[in-house]
Amino acid sequence: MLDTIKGVRDLKQLPDPINEVQIHREIAAGLTMKRVTVPLGVLGIIFEARPDASIQIASLGIKSGNGVLLKCGREAIKSCTAIVGQSSDPARAWRPLLAGEVLWLMRECPVRGHQGRAFRIEGVA
């Protein structure tokens, strides 16, 4: 767990990837092309029973300015619930410009043949 925490601290020290101009070219007189990095919005990640993965995925998503929707394996649901529950406030402090919640844990997920079955996200009614 100490290595995971160190990884998050190291990630926080990296340059902000948002609004980085990667390409800036004048194509014609008065016509400029730019490629600028921007967040995608919300990342949905499904992973197996590795609770430390929830910390790593959430950190990368939030660093890049995205909200993160996590779905872990049922073997790790208790650990992931505890980690996500303790991570929401620090995540908002890290990226205060992200409005509202930035980290969610999906408890159930519809599977093929069960389209009528709803999923539930922790912290969302």
Secondary structure, DSSP 8 states (H G I E B T S, - for coil): -HHHHHHHHHHHHS---TT-EEEEEEEETTEEEEEE----SEEEEE--S-HHHHHHHHHHHHHTT-EEEEE--GGGHHHHHHHHHHHHHHHHHHSTTS-S--EEEB-----TT-TT----BTT--
